[in-house]
Amino acid sequence: MSIPASSPAEQSARPDHPTATESVTDRLVEANQRYAAEFHDPGMGAAPVLRVAVVACMDARIDLHKALGLQLGDCHTIRNAGGVVTDDTIRSLTISQRALGTRSIVLIHHTNCGMQTITEDFRGELEAEVGQRPTWSVEAFTDVDQDVRQSMARVRTSPFLAHTDDVRGFVFDVHTGLLREITNK
């Protein structure tokens, strides 16, 4: 039922991989302490400078800020499995627009997405395993381009979003790092 992670050999080859006695969270907290020791408050507010919100997949292979040439404070970033526009994504986008002034929305899915390898049966499998059916939809898909189009349509038709005239969707290629724009058919 799970999507395969990196192999133990791949993990141990990384110098930043936690040891047997150190948890990943311990390593993250230690890294934060080093970060905080050199941190200088940038003195900016919560509203993104570029007035854009980016919705993307949570895939660890995508460094959104680097891929899009963004700096701290430039955008709001909303990430979830598949980069799919769900009710919770609409919630975040609505707050981003109405309370913090964003006007543009960029949607980014990607090639070789794990959401293309599972189905809605995942919910039934979870129910069988834990005894409770999830209330949320898996939002699995087989056609990444069509799913970007569906996400764009969900944004453009939401009554909660005040600004839907600048909504664009893309597929990020995990092998080349390039974005390919998806247009409505």
Residue frames as a rotation matrix with the C-alpha (Angstrom) as fourth column:
MET 1
0.570 0.821 0.000 0.00
0.821 -0.570 0.000 0.00
0.000 0.000 -1.000 0.00
SER 2
0.548 -0.383 -0.743 2.90
0.108 -0.849 0.518 2.39
-0.829 -0.364 -0.424 0.48
ILE 3
0.942 -0.332 -0.038 5.01
-0.134 -0.270 -0.954 4.12
0.306 0.904 -0.299 -2.13
PRO 4
0.555 -0.769 -0.316 8.63
0.818 0.574 0.040 2.89
0.151 -0.281 0.948 -1.98
ALA 5
0.900 -0.382 -0.212 11.18
-0.260 -0.858 0.442 5.17
-0.351 -0.343 -0.871 -0.36
SER 6
0.313 -0.868 -0.385 14.89
-0.806 -0.028 -0.592 5.25
0.503 0.496 -0.708 -1.05
SER 7
0.603 -0.137 -0.786 16.76
0.205 0.979 -0.013 2.05
0.771 -0.153 0.619 -0.28
PRO 8
0.922 -0.309 -0.231 18.79
0.219 -0.074 0.973 1.62
-0.318 -0.948 0.000 2.93
ALA 9
0.054 -0.950 0.306 21.97
0.953 0.141 0.269 1.67
-0.299 0.277 0.913 0.80
GLU 10
0.001 0.022 1.000 20.94
0.613 -0.790 0.017 5.01
0.790 0.613 -0.014 -0.73
GLN 11
0.877 0.404 0.260 20.13
0.042 -0.603 0.797 6.40
0.479 -0.688 -0.546 2.70
SER 12
0.738 -0.628 -0.248 23.39
0.447 0.179 0.877 5.32
-0.506 -0.757 0.413 4.34
ALA 13
-0.028 -0.760 0.650 25.37
0.991 -0.105 -0.080 6.82
0.129 0.642 0.756 1.46
ARG 14
0.443 0.248 0.861 24.12
0.244 -0.958 0.150 10.29
0.862 0.144 -0.485 2.41
PRO 15
-0.611 -0.776 -0.160 26.35
0.395 -0.123 -0.911 12.05
0.687 -0.619 0.381 4.92
ASP 16
-0.687 0.400 0.607 23.35
-0.641 -0.727 -0.246 13.78
0.343 -0.558 0.756 6.50
HIS 17
0.149 0.741 -0.654 21.48
-0.152 0.671 0.726 10.53
0.977 -0.009 0.213 7.17
PRO 18
0.391 0.039 0.919 20.80
-0.892 -0.232 0.389 10.09
0.228 -0.972 -0.056 10.89
THR 19
-0.706 -0.671 -0.225 22.70
-0.545 0.718 -0.433 7.46
0.453 -0.183 -0.873 12.81
ALA 20
-0.342 0.570 -0.747 21.03
0.376 0.811 0.448 4.52
0.861 -0.128 -0.491 14.55
THR 21
-0.404 0.144 -0.903 20.87
0.911 -0.025 -0.411 6.48
-0.082 -0.989 -0.121 17.82
GLU 22
-0.813 0.102 -0.573 19.75
-0.056 -0.994 -0.099 9.79
-0.579 -0.049 0.814 16.30
SER 23
0.078 0.896 0.437 16.26
0.719 0.253 -0.647 10.38
-0.690 0.365 -0.625 14.97
VAL 24
-0.258 -0.062 0.964 15.53
0.874 -0.440 0.205 12.40
0.412 0.896 0.167 11.86
THR 25
0.744 0.608 0.277 13.74
0.412 -0.744 0.526 14.93
0.525 -0.277 -0.804 14.05
ASP 26
0.612 -0.618 -0.494 16.84
0.482 -0.204 0.852 15.27
-0.627 -0.759 0.173 16.28
ARG 27
-0.379 -0.789 0.483 18.89
0.870 -0.126 0.478 16.04
-0.316 0.601 0.734 13.17
LEU 28
0.051 0.496 0.867 16.37
0.715 -0.624 0.315 18.64
0.697 0.604 -0.387 12.03
VAL 29
0.932 0.286 -0.224 16.33
0.354 -0.579 0.735 20.33
0.080 -0.764 -0.640 15.44
GLU 30
0.192 -0.946 -0.262 20.15
0.621 -0.090 0.779 20.47
-0.760 -0.312 0.570 15.46
ALA 31
-0.442 -0.303 0.844 20.11
0.883 -0.313 0.350 21.98
0.158 0.900 0.406 11.96
ASN 32
0.532 0.710 0.463 17.61
0.557 -0.704 0.440 24.57
0.638 0.024 -0.770 13.16
GLN 33
0.758 -0.310 -0.574 19.88
0.453 -0.382 0.805 25.54
-0.469 -0.871 -0.149 16.02
ARG 34
-0.369 -0.911 0.185 22.72
0.750 -0.174 0.639 26.17
-0.549 0.374 0.747 13.55
TYR 35
-0.210 0.405 0.890 20.34
0.801 -0.450 0.394 28.14
0.561 0.795 -0.230 11.31
ALA 36
0.781 0.621 -0.070 19.00
0.527 -0.594 0.608 30.23
0.336 -0.512 -0.791 14.20
ALA 37
0.295 -0.761 -0.578 22.53
0.709 -0.231 0.666 31.08
-0.640 -0.607 0.471 15.36
GLU 38
-0.786 -0.613 0.080 23.06
0.482 -0.526 0.701 32.98
-0.387 0.589 0.709 12.09
PHE 39
-0.058 0.881 0.470 19.45
0.979 -0.041 0.198 34.05
0.194 0.472 -0.860 11.51
HIS 40
-0.935 -0.084 -0.344 18.65
0.149 -0.974 -0.168 37.72
-0.321 -0.208 0.924 10.97
ASP 41
-0.024 1.000 -0.017 15.02
0.565 0.000 -0.825 38.78
-0.825 -0.029 -0.565 10.98
PRO 42
-0.623 -0.238 0.745 14.31
0.781 -0.245 0.574 39.91
0.046 0.940 0.338 7.40
GLY 43
-0.754 0.316 -0.575 11.69
0.068 -0.834 -0.548 42.32
-0.653 -0.453 0.607 8.73
MET 44
-0.845 0.476 -0.244 9.04
-0.353 -0.153 0.923 41.32
0.401 0.866 0.297 6.22
GLY 45
-0.208 0.876 0.434 5.35
-0.883 0.023 -0.469 40.66
-0.421 -0.481 0.769 6.64
ALA 46
-0.314 0.172 0.934 3.43
0.028 0.985 -0.172 37.50
-0.949 -0.028 -0.314 5.76
ALA 47
0.762 0.619 -0.191 2.15
-0.137 -0.135 -0.981 38.85
-0.633 0.774 -0.018 2.43
PRO 48
0.177 -0.738 0.651 4.23
0.777 0.511 0.368 37.51
-0.604 0.440 0.664 -0.47
VAL 49
-0.345 -0.462 -0.817 6.22
-0.045 -0.861 0.506 40.15
-0.937 0.211 0.277 -2.34
LEU 50
-0.987 -0.106 -0.125 5.30
-0.131 0.054 0.990 38.75
-0.098 0.993 -0.067 -5.78
ARG 51
-0.282 0.957 0.064 1.62
-0.818 -0.206 -0.537 38.34
-0.501 -0.204 0.841 -4.81
VAL 52
-0.032 0.198 -0.980 1.63
-0.739 0.655 0.156 34.74
0.673 0.729 0.126 -6.04
ALA 53
0.207 0.111 0.972 0.63
-0.755 0.651 0.086 31.42
-0.623 -0.751 0.218 -4.49
VAL 54
-0.352 -0.402 -0.846 2.22
-0.822 0.565 0.074 28.23
0.448 0.721 -0.529 -5.79
VAL 55
0.516 0.520 0.681 0.41
-0.716 0.698 0.009 24.89
-0.470 -0.492 0.732 -5.36
ALA 56
-0.038 -0.634 -0.772 2.68
-0.851 0.425 -0.308 21.92
0.524 0.646 -0.556 -5.92
CYS 57
0.685 0.169 -0.709 3.22
0.049 0.960 0.276 18.29
0.727 -0.224 0.649 -5.10
MET 58
0.826 -0.348 0.445 5.02
-0.525 -0.185 0.831 17.47
-0.206 -0.919 -0.336 -1.87
ASP 59
0.870 -0.491 -0.041 7.53
0.417 0.777 -0.471 15.32
0.263 0.393 0.881 -3.79
ALA 60
0.670 -0.658 -0.345 10.97
0.215 -0.273 0.938 15.66
-0.711 -0.702 -0.041 -2.21
ARG 61
-0.093 -0.737 0.669 12.68
0.928 0.180 0.328 15.87
-0.362 0.651 0.667 -5.61
ILE 62
0.236 0.286 0.929 11.25
0.712 -0.701 0.035 19.33
0.661 0.653 -0.370 -6.30
ASP 63
-0.427 -0.396 -0.813 13.02
0.791 -0.600 -0.124 22.34
-0.439 -0.696 0.569 -4.80
LEU 64
0.447 0.792 0.415 10.37
0.893 -0.371 -0.254 24.89
-0.047 0.485 -0.873 -5.72
HIS 65
0.739 -0.178 -0.650 12.26
0.037 -0.952 0.302 28.00
-0.673 -0.247 -0.697 -4.71
LYS 66
-0.362 -0.930 -0.064 15.30
-0.099 -0.030 0.995 27.03
-0.927 0.366 -0.082 -6.77
ALA 67
-0.443 0.223 0.869 13.25
0.803 0.529 0.274 25.71
-0.398 0.819 -0.413 -9.69
LEU 68
0.499 0.754 0.427 11.28
0.855 -0.508 -0.101 28.97
0.141 0.416 -0.898 -9.93
GLY 69
-0.387 -0.754 0.531 14.06
0.597 -0.644 -0.479 31.40
0.703 0.132 0.699 -8.97
LEU 70
0.597 0.725 0.343 12.22
0.131 -0.510 0.850 32.48
0.792 -0.462 -0.399 -5.84
GLN 71
-0.644 -0.732 0.223 13.60
-0.052 -0.249 -0.967 34.11
0.763 -0.635 0.122 -2.71
LEU 72
-0.617 0.386 -0.686 12.32
0.786 0.245 -0.568 34.05
-0.051 -0.890 -0.454 0.86
GLY 73
-0.448 0.537 -0.715 9.13
0.181 -0.729 -0.661 36.07
-0.876 -0.425 0.229 1.03
ASP 74
-0.923 0.013 -0.385 8.33
-0.364 -0.356 0.861 35.94
-0.126 0.934 0.333 -2.69
CYS 75
-0.346 0.796 -0.496 5.37
-0.509 0.285 0.812 33.55
0.788 0.534 0.306 -2.62
HIS 76
0.102 0.424 0.900 3.04
-0.881 0.459 -0.116 31.38
-0.463 -0.781 0.420 -0.61
THR 77
-0.628 -0.338 -0.701 3.72
-0.624 0.757 0.194 27.70
0.465 0.559 -0.687 -1.14
ILE 78
0.225 0.751 0.621 0.99
-0.875 0.436 -0.209 25.10
-0.428 -0.497 0.755 -0.69
ARG 79
-0.552 -0.499 -0.669 2.08
-0.735 0.669 0.108 21.49
0.394 0.551 -0.736 -1.07
ASN 80
0.205 0.579 0.789 0.21
-0.745 0.615 -0.257 18.21
-0.634 -0.535 0.557 -0.88
ALA 81
-0.416 -0.310 0.855 0.26
0.162 0.900 0.405 14.74
-0.895 0.307 -0.324 -2.42
GLY 82
-0.077 0.322 0.944 -0.02
0.958 0.285 -0.019 15.28
-0.275 0.903 -0.330 -6.16
GLY 83
-0.944 -0.219 -0.245 -0.31
0.173 -0.965 0.196 19.06
-0.280 0.142 0.950 -5.97
VAL 84
-0.485 0.843 0.232 -4.04
0.724 0.238 0.647 18.50
0.491 0.482 -0.726 -6.40
VAL 85
-0.767 0.339 0.544 -6.49
-0.454 -0.886 -0.089 21.31
0.453 -0.315 0.834 -5.69
THR 86
-0.463 0.584 -0.667 -8.61
0.734 0.675 0.081 20.00
0.497 -0.452 -0.741 -2.83
ASP 87
0.652 0.743 0.150 -10.98
0.472 -0.553 0.686 21.77
0.593 -0.376 -0.712 -0.43
ASP 88
0.607 -0.475 -0.638 -8.06
0.611 -0.234 0.756 22.40
-0.508 -0.848 0.148 1.91
THR 89
-0.509 -0.762 0.401 -6.03
0.842 -0.344 0.416 23.89
-0.179 0.549 0.817 -0.96
ILE 90
-0.016 0.606 0.795 -8.95
0.559 -0.654 0.510 26.22
0.829 0.453 -0.329 -1.75
ARG 91
0.832 0.279 -0.480 -9.00
0.552 -0.323 0.769 27.16
0.060 -0.904 -0.422 1.94
SER 92
0.063 -0.908 -0.415 -5.32
0.726 -0.244 0.644 28.12
-0.685 -0.342 0.643 1.87
LEU 93
-0.604 -0.265 0.751 -5.63
0.768 -0.446 0.460 29.96
0.213 0.855 0.473 -1.44
THR 94
0.403 0.839 0.366 -8.64
0.603 -0.544 0.583 31.89
0.689 -0.014 -0.725 -0.17
ILE 95
0.761 -0.208 -0.615 -6.73
0.508 -0.400 0.763 33.04
-0.405 -0.893 -0.199 2.91
SER 96
-0.309 -0.938 0.158 -3.70
0.804 -0.169 0.571 33.82
-0.509 0.304 0.806 0.73
GLN 97
-0.453 0.191 0.871 -5.79
0.695 -0.537 0.479 36.02
0.559 0.822 0.110 -1.56
ARG 98
0.420 0.836 0.354 -8.32
0.435 -0.528 0.729 37.62
0.796 -0.153 -0.585 0.74
ALA 99
0.929 -0.076 -0.361 -6.14
0.326 -0.294 0.899 38.17
-0.174 -0.953 -0.249 3.82
LEU 100
0.239 -0.955 -0.175 -2.65
0.323 -0.091 0.942 38.45
-0.916 -0.282 0.287 2.32
GLY 101
0.361 0.044 -0.932 -3.08
-0.456 -0.863 -0.217 39.96
-0.814 0.503 -0.291 -1.12
THR 102
-0.673 -0.599 0.434 -2.03
0.112 0.498 0.860 37.32
-0.731 0.627 -0.268 -3.62
ARG 103
0.129 0.687 -0.715 -3.41
-0.716 -0.434 -0.546 37.67
-0.686 0.583 0.436 -7.14
SER 104
0.067 -0.206 -0.976 -1.71
-0.892 0.427 -0.151 34.95
0.448 0.881 -0.155 -9.22
ILE 105
0.478 0.088 0.874 -1.87
-0.551 0.805 0.220 31.17
-0.684 -0.587 0.433 -8.79
VAL 106
-0.117 -0.585 -0.803 0.64
-0.924 0.361 -0.128 28.72
0.365 0.727 -0.582 -10.23
LEU 107
0.718 0.389 0.577 -0.18
-0.556 0.820 0.138 24.99
-0.420 -0.420 0.805 -10.15
ILE 108
-0.111 -0.837 -0.536 2.65
-0.953 0.242 -0.181 22.48
0.281 0.491 -0.825 -10.51
HIS 109
0.890 0.209 0.405 2.29
-0.283 0.950 0.131 18.72
-0.358 -0.231 0.905 -10.88
HIS 110
-0.037 -0.974 -0.224 5.22
-0.914 -0.058 0.403 16.57
-0.405 0.219 -0.888 -12.02
THR 111
0.211 -0.011 -0.977 6.30
-0.674 0.723 -0.154 13.56
0.708 0.691 0.145 -14.04
ASN 112
-0.354 -0.366 -0.861 6.60
0.146 0.887 -0.437 10.17
0.924 -0.281 -0.261 -12.31
CYS 113
-0.342 0.322 0.883 4.24
-0.841 -0.524 -0.135 11.19
0.419 -0.789 0.450 -9.52
GLY 114
-0.997 -0.048 0.059 3.40
-0.073 0.827 -0.558 8.64
-0.022 -0.561 -0.828 -6.86
MET 115
-0.328 0.945 0.001 -0.27
-0.466 -0.160 -0.870 9.61
-0.822 -0.286 0.492 -7.17
GLN 116
0.100 0.297 -0.950 -0.22
-0.983 0.176 -0.049 7.88
0.153 0.939 0.309 -10.57
THR 117
-0.656 -0.466 -0.593 0.71
-0.394 0.882 -0.258 4.57
0.644 0.064 -0.763 -8.90
ILE 118
-0.903 0.429 -0.005 -2.19
0.218 0.447 -0.867 4.29
-0.370 -0.785 -0.498 -6.45
THR 119
-0.554 0.802 0.221 -5.96
0.251 -0.092 0.964 4.33
0.794 0.590 -0.150 -6.83
GLU 120
-0.124 0.634 0.763 -8.99
-0.792 -0.526 0.309 5.30
0.598 -0.566 0.567 -4.79
ASP 121
0.559 0.267 -0.785 -8.84
0.106 0.916 0.386 1.69
0.823 -0.299 0.484 -3.48
PHE 122
-0.550 -0.834 0.039 -6.19
0.163 -0.153 -0.975 3.08
0.819 -0.530 0.220 -1.10
ARG 123
-0.364 0.506 0.782 -9.05
-0.842 -0.537 -0.045 4.32
0.397 -0.675 0.622 1.12
GLY 124
0.706 0.665 -0.243 -10.54
-0.538 0.727 0.426 0.82
0.460 -0.170 0.871 1.34
GLU 125
0.183 -0.750 -0.636 -7.14
0.377 0.651 -0.659 -0.64
0.908 -0.119 0.402 2.14
LEU 126
-0.726 -0.416 0.548 -6.74
-0.272 -0.558 -0.784 1.87
0.632 -0.718 0.292 4.96
GLU 127
0.120 0.865 0.487 -10.19
-0.937 -0.064 0.345 1.03
0.329 -0.497 0.803 6.27
ALA 128
0.735 0.122 -0.667 -9.35
-0.067 0.992 0.107 -2.67
0.675 -0.034 0.737 6.30
GLU 129
-0.184 -0.934 -0.305 -6.08
0.407 0.210 -0.889 -1.97
0.895 -0.288 0.341 8.10
VAL 130
-0.932 -0.308 0.192 -7.16
0.005 -0.541 -0.841 0.55
0.363 -0.783 0.505 10.74
GLY 131
-0.544 0.783 -0.302 -10.92
0.832 0.456 -0.316 -0.03
-0.110 -0.423 -0.899 11.00
GLN 132
0.204 0.607 -0.768 -11.98
0.324 -0.782 -0.532 3.43
-0.924 -0.140 -0.356 9.86
ARG 133
0.222 -0.050 0.974 -12.53
0.975 -0.014 -0.223 4.78
0.025 0.999 0.046 6.36
PRO 134
-0.748 -0.534 -0.393 -10.83
0.538 -0.835 0.111 8.12
-0.388 -0.128 0.913 5.65
THR 135
0.307 0.884 -0.353 -13.20
0.472 -0.463 -0.750 11.02
-0.827 0.063 -0.559 5.04
TRP 136
0.091 -0.377 -0.922 -10.86
-0.604 -0.757 0.251 12.46
-0.792 0.534 -0.296 2.39
SER 137
0.982 0.188 0.024 -10.50
-0.073 0.496 -0.865 11.45
-0.174 0.848 0.501 -1.23
VAL 138
0.292 -0.922 0.253 -7.17
0.639 0.385 0.666 10.07
-0.712 -0.033 0.702 -2.42
GLU 139
0.728 0.073 -0.682 -7.27
-0.371 -0.794 -0.481 12.19
-0.577 0.604 -0.550 -5.60
ALA 140
-0.238 -0.771 0.590 -5.17
0.226 0.547 0.806 9.65
-0.944 0.326 0.044 -7.51
PHE 141
0.621 0.413 -0.666 -4.83
-0.526 -0.410 -0.745 10.19
-0.581 0.813 -0.037 -11.26
THR 142
0.383 -0.481 0.789 -3.39
0.622 0.765 0.164 8.52
-0.683 0.428 0.592 -14.36
ASP 143
0.232 -0.233 0.944 -3.09
0.863 -0.398 -0.310 11.51
0.448 0.887 0.108 -16.71
VAL 144
-0.315 -0.455 -0.833 -0.99
0.843 -0.537 -0.025 14.28
-0.436 -0.710 0.553 -15.17
ASP 145
-0.964 -0.030 0.264 -1.93
0.176 -0.816 0.551 16.84
0.198 0.577 0.792 -17.84
GLN 146
-0.147 0.988 0.057 -5.64
0.258 -0.018 0.966 16.22
0.955 0.156 -0.252 -17.32
ASP 147
0.243 0.222 -0.944 -5.23
0.957 0.102 0.271 16.47
0.156 -0.970 -0.188 -13.55
VAL 148
-0.785 -0.497 -0.370 -3.54
0.526 -0.850 0.026 19.87
-0.328 -0.174 0.928 -13.94
ARG 149
-0.749 0.573 0.333 -6.52
-0.012 -0.514 0.858 20.96
0.663 0.638 0.392 -16.09
GLN 150
0.189 0.841 -0.507 -8.92
0.616 0.301 0.729 19.69
0.765 -0.449 -0.461 -13.42
SER 151
-0.134 -0.318 -0.939 -7.03
0.957 -0.287 -0.040 21.59
-0.257 -0.904 0.342 -10.72
MET 152
-0.979 -0.191 0.075 -7.09
0.205 -0.920 0.333 24.79
0.005 0.342 0.940 -12.82
ALA 153
-0.363 0.921 0.143 -10.86
0.114 -0.108 0.988 24.35
0.925 0.375 -0.066 -13.29
ARG 154
0.210 0.420 -0.883 -11.39
0.909 0.249 0.335 23.88
0.360 -0.873 -0.329 -9.55
VAL 155
-0.582 -0.478 -0.658 -9.52
0.682 -0.727 -0.076 27.13
-0.442 -0.493 0.749 -8.86
ARG 156
-0.975 0.123 0.185 -11.27
0.034 -0.740 0.672 29.09
0.219 0.661 0.718 -11.60
THR 157
-0.206 0.978 -0.044 -14.75
0.093 0.065 0.994 28.00
0.974 0.200 -0.104 -10.48
SER 158
-0.416 0.036 -0.909 -14.32
0.886 0.239 -0.396 28.41
0.203 -0.970 -0.132 -6.73
PRO 159
0.511 0.677 0.529 -16.71
0.495 -0.735 0.463 31.04
0.703 0.026 -0.711 -5.35
PHE 160
0.794 -0.208 -0.571 -14.27
0.528 -0.231 0.818 31.75
-0.302 -0.950 -0.073 -2.51
LEU 161
-0.260 -0.964 0.053 -11.39
0.821 -0.192 0.537 32.94
-0.508 0.183 0.842 -4.68
ALA 162
0.498 0.457 -0.737 -11.56
0.158 -0.884 -0.440 36.60
-0.853 0.102 -0.512 -5.68
HIS 163
0.207 -0.548 -0.810 -8.80
-0.859 -0.498 0.118 36.45
-0.468 0.672 -0.574 -8.30
THR 164
0.240 -0.053 0.969 -8.97
0.170 0.985 0.012 33.66
-0.956 0.162 0.246 -10.88
ASP 165
0.950 0.136 -0.280 -7.87
-0.223 -0.332 -0.917 35.47
-0.218 0.934 -0.285 -14.03
ASP 166
0.203 -0.943 -0.265 -4.16
-0.869 -0.049 -0.492 34.61
0.450 0.331 -0.829 -13.60
VAL 167
0.441 -0.012 0.898 -4.18
-0.513 0.818 0.262 30.84
-0.737 -0.576 0.354 -12.99
ARG 168
0.323 -0.397 -0.859 -1.61
-0.861 0.254 -0.441 28.78
0.393 0.882 -0.259 -14.86
GLY 169
0.776 0.024 0.630 -0.72
-0.358 0.839 0.410 25.10
-0.519 -0.544 0.659 -14.65
PHE 170
0.164 -0.835 -0.526 2.50
-0.936 0.036 -0.349 23.23
0.310 0.550 -0.776 -15.35
VAL 171
0.993 -0.093 -0.075 4.10
0.110 0.954 0.277 19.80
0.046 -0.284 0.958 -15.23
PHE 172
0.389 -0.911 0.134 7.63
-0.889 -0.334 0.315 19.73
-0.242 -0.242 -0.940 -13.78
ASP 173
0.715 -0.246 -0.654 9.90
-0.189 0.833 -0.520 17.13
0.673 0.496 0.549 -15.37
VAL 174
0.901 -0.323 0.291 11.80
-0.268 0.116 0.956 15.44
-0.342 -0.939 0.018 -12.52
HIS 175
0.486 -0.754 0.442 14.59
0.781 0.602 0.169 14.38
-0.393 0.262 0.881 -14.93
THR 176
-0.072 -0.515 0.854 15.25
0.840 -0.493 -0.227 17.72
0.538 0.701 0.468 -16.67
GLY 177
-0.539 -0.074 -0.839 13.96
0.698 -0.597 -0.396 20.27
-0.472 -0.799 0.373 -14.15
LEU 178
-0.982 0.157 0.105 11.91
-0.046 -0.738 0.673 21.99
0.184 0.656 0.732 -16.85
LEU 179
-0.383 0.923 -0.045 8.32
-0.033 -0.063 -0.997 23.15
-0.923 -0.380 0.054 -16.59
ARG 180
-0.917 0.262 0.301 5.86
0.341 0.120 0.932 22.37
0.208 0.957 -0.200 -19.37
GLU 181
-0.747 0.663 -0.048 2.78
-0.548 -0.655 -0.521 24.57
-0.377 -0.362 0.852 -19.44
ILE 182
-0.701 0.647 0.301 -0.63
0.684 0.729 0.026 22.92
-0.202 0.224 -0.953 -19.65
THR 183
-0.865 0.480 -0.145 -3.35
-0.502 -0.831 0.239 24.77
-0.006 0.279 0.960 -21.50
ASN 184
-0.114 0.908 0.404 -7.06
-0.327 0.349 -0.878 24.10
-0.938 -0.233 0.257 -21.59
LYS 185
-0.762 -0.109 0.638 -8.07
0.473 0.579 0.664 21.89
-0.442 0.808 -0.389 -24.50
